[in-house]
């Protein structure tokens, strides 16, 4: 079971108000699981005070399944993904849930936390590099066989991501799509890869996901193209898949 343990500890102790900075740090570093419906869209809750929609986040998939059985599943969202959902939907309040407690967090506070830590919303300061980690290679190879099944997905970049402020490292998939965000196709692709194709052994790095719209995020996509990362491109019209990797450029011994 994958769980945001730091966040769960704060919530379970009822310390969200007294330890707000630690709570925001745990959220920014490790994200939460957001419930989805059968069509891949986010399942929002309703604020009991004013009836407005609230974005729910759970410390683990199991926690979501237990507390919100009407959800078809849950997808892991990092801080940027949460803010992206907020921007696309206009929902400004996050409801964080653990096994025994919950707390409300205004999403502008999360945005402020990222700015204070030197991370730009929409362009988080991550150092992305080419990765030869076996999980990264497995993800790249699995994408070749899977990406055709998701016509909205145009390109996927696989990288090693290092947060410049904390040094935290994980693997990252940046997925360019030509559909509105939040992208159901990107999340279904990620879920399929990890459920059916790539086994994450004990001690393996976490795998993050960030969907990019091919029009809205054209500048970010252009930057990714220049980084020399493992790249899988899909042409929905022809069915062709192109793979770009430094591994294939290395001279054979």
C-alpha positions in Angstrom: 0.0 0.0 0.0 1.3 3.4 -1.0 0.4 6.1 1.5 1.3 9.7 2.3 2.4 8.8 5.8 3.4 12.3 6.9 0.1 13.7 5.9 -1.8 10.8 7.4 0.0 11.3 10.7 -1.0 15.0 10.9 -4.6 14.4 10.0 -5.0 11.4 12.3 -3.7 13.4 15.3 -6.1 16.3 14.5 -3.1 18.6 14.1 -4.0 20.2 10.8 -4.5 23.6 12.2 -1.6 23.6 14.6 0.8 22.1 12.1 -0.4 23.8 8.9 3.1 24.3 7.5 4.0 20.7 8.0 0.7 19.6 6.4 1.3 21.8 3.3 4.8 20.5 3.0 3.6 16.8 3.2 1.0 17.7 0.5 3.5 19.4 -1.7 6.1 16.6 -1.4 4.0 13.5 -1.7 0.5 14.5 -3.1 -2.8 12.7 -2.5 -5.1 10.3 -4.2 -8.1 11.9 -5.9 -11.3 9.8 -6.6 -12.5 9.4 -10.2 -15.7 8.3 -11.9 -16.1 5.7 -14.6 -15.4 8.1 -17.4 -12.1 9.2 -15.7 -13.4 12.5 -14.5 -12.8 13.7 -10.9 -15.5 12.9 -8.4 -16.1 16.1 -6.4 -17.7 16.3 -3.0 -20.0 19.1 -1.7 -19.1 21.6 0.9 -21.6 21.2 3.8 -21.4 24.9 4.6 -22.3 26.5 1.3 -22.9 23.6 -1.1 -20.0 24.5 -3.3 -17.9 21.7 -4.9 -14.8 20.5 -3.0 -11.9 18.6 -4.4 -11.3 15.5 -2.2 -7.9 14.1 -1.6 -7.1 10.9 0.3 -3.8 9.7 1.8 -4.0 6.4 0.0 -6.1 4.5 -2.6 -7.3 2.2 0.2 -8.5 5.2 2.3 -10.4 6.5 -0.7 -12.0 3.1 -1.4 -13.1 2.7 2.2 -14.5 6.2 2.6 -15.9 6.9 -0.9 -17.0 3.5 -2.3 -19.0 5.2 -5.1 -15.7 6.2 -6.7 -14.5 3.8 -9.4 -10.9 4.4 -8.4 -8.3 6.9 -7.3 -5.4 8.5 -9.1 -2.3 10.0 -7.5 -2.0 13.7 -8.0 1.0 15.8 -7.1 0.8 19.4 -6.1 0.9 20.7 -9.6 -1.8 18.4 -10.7 -4.0 19.5 -7.9 -3.5 23.1 -8.9 -4.2 22.3 -12.5 -7.5 20.7 -11.6 -8.4 23.8 -9.6 -7.5 26.0 -12.5 -9.5 24.0 -15.0 -12.6 23.6 -12.8 -12.6 26.7 -10.6 -12.8 24.6 -7.4 -10.7 26.3 -4.7 -11.0 24.1 -1.7 -9.3 20.8 -1.0 -10.7 18.3 1.5 -7.9 16.0 2.8 -8.9 12.7 4.3 -7.1 10.1 6.4 -8.4 7.0 8.0 -9.8 8.8 11.1 -9.9 12.5 10.3 -10.0 15.2 7.7 -9.2 18.9 7.1 -10.0 21.6 4.6 -7.2 23.3 2.7 -7.7 26.3 0.4 -5.8 25.5 -2.8 -4.3 29.0 -3.0 -2.3 28.1 0.2 -0.8 25.2 -1.7 0.1 27.5 -4.6 1.7 29.9 -2.1 3.7 27.1 -0.5 5.2 26.1 -3.9 6.1 29.8 -4.6 7.8 30.2 -1.2 9.8 27.0 -1.8 11.1 28.4 -5.1 8.8 26.3 -7.2 6.8 28.0 -10.0 3.2 27.0 -10.5 2.9 25.7 -14.0 6.7 25.4 -14.3 7.9 23.7 -11.1 11.6 23.9 -10.6 12.5 20.2 -11.2 15.7 19.1 -12.7 14.8 16.5 -15.4 17.5 14.2 -16.7 17.7 11.1 -18.8 17.3 7.9 -16.7 18.7 4.4 -17.2 16.8 3.1 -14.1 15.2 -0.2 -14.9 11.8 1.1 -14.1 12.3 4.1 -16.4 13.4 1.8 -19.2 10.4 -0.6 -18.5 8.0 2.4 -18.7 9.4 3.5 -22.0 9.2 0.1 -23.5 5.7 -0.5 -22.2 4.6 2.8 -23.6 5.5 1.6 -27.1 2.8 -1.1 -26.9 0.2 0.9 -25.0 0.2 4.5 -26.4 -1.8 3.6 -29.5 -4.8 2.7 -27.4 -5.0 6.3 -26.2 -5.6 8.5 -29.3 -5.5 11.8 -27.3 -1.9 11.1 -26.2 0.7 12.6 -28.5 4.0 12.3 -26.7 5.3 10.9 -23.4 8.7 11.9 -21.9 10.3 9.6 -19.3 12.7 11.3 -16.9 14.5 11.3 -13.5 13.1 14.3 -11.6 14.9 16.0 -8.8 13.3 18.7 -6.7 15.8 21.5 -6.4 14.7 22.6 -3.0 14.5 19.3 -1.1 16.6 17.0 -3.3 13.7 14.5 -3.4 14.0 12.3 -6.5 11.4 10.3 -8.4 10.6 9.2 -11.9 8.3 11.3 -14.0 6.1 11.0 -17.0 5.2 14.2 -18.8 2.3 13.4 -21.2 1.3 15.7 -24.0 -2.4 15.3 -24.9 -4.8 17.1 -27.3 -7.7 17.0 -25.0 -8.8 19.3 -22.2 -7.2 19.0 -18.8 -7.5 17.2 -16.5 -6.7 14.5 -19.0 -8.6 11.2 -18.5 -6.4 9.6 -21.2 -3.2 10.4 -19.4 -4.4 9.0 -16.1 -5.8 5.9 -17.7 -2.5 5.3 -19.5 -0.6 5.7 -16.2 -3.0 3.3 -14.4 -2.7 0.7 -17.1 1.1 0.9 -17.2 1.5 0.3 -13.5 -1.3 -2.2 -13.2 -0.5 -4.4 -16.2 3.0 -3.7 -17.5 5.5 -2.4 -15.0 6.0 -3.9 -11.6 7.4 -1.5 -9.0 9.7 -3.5 -6.7 10.3 -2.7 -3.1 12.5 0.4 -2.9 11.7 1.5 -6.4 11.3 5.3 -7.0 7.9 6.8 -7.1 6.4 7.6 -10.5 4.8 10.9 -11.0 2.6 12.1 -13.8 2.0 15.6 -15.3 -0.4 16.0 -18.3 0.2 18.9 -20.7 -2.2 20.2 -23.3 -0.5 20.5 -26.7 -1.8 24.0 -27.2 -1.9 25.5 -23.7 1.5 24.2 -22.7 3.3 24.5 -26.1 6.3 26.3 -24.5 6.8 23.6 -21.9 6.5 20.9 -24.5 9.1 22.6 -26.6 11.5 22.7 -23.6 11.0 19.0 -22.9 11.8 18.2 -26.6 15.3 19.8 -26.0 16.2 17.9 -22.9 17.3 14.6 -24.5 14.8 12.5 -22.5 13.5 9.1 -23.5 10.5 10.0 -25.7 7.6 8.0 -27.1 5.6 9.8 -29.8 2.3 8.5 -31.3 0.7 9.5 -34.6 -3.0 8.7 -34.2 -3.6 9.2 -38.0 -1.1 6.7 -39.1 -0.7 4.5 -36.0 3.0 5.0 -36.1 5.0 5.1 -32.8 8.4 6.7 -32.7 10.9 6.1 -29.8 13.8 8.4 -29.2 16.5 7.4 -26.6 20.1 8.0 -26.1 20.4 4.3 -25.5 19.9 3.7 -29.2 22.5 6.3 -30.1 25.2 4.7 -28.1 27.8 2.9 -30.2 27.7 -0.8 -29.9 30.8 -2.5 -28.6 
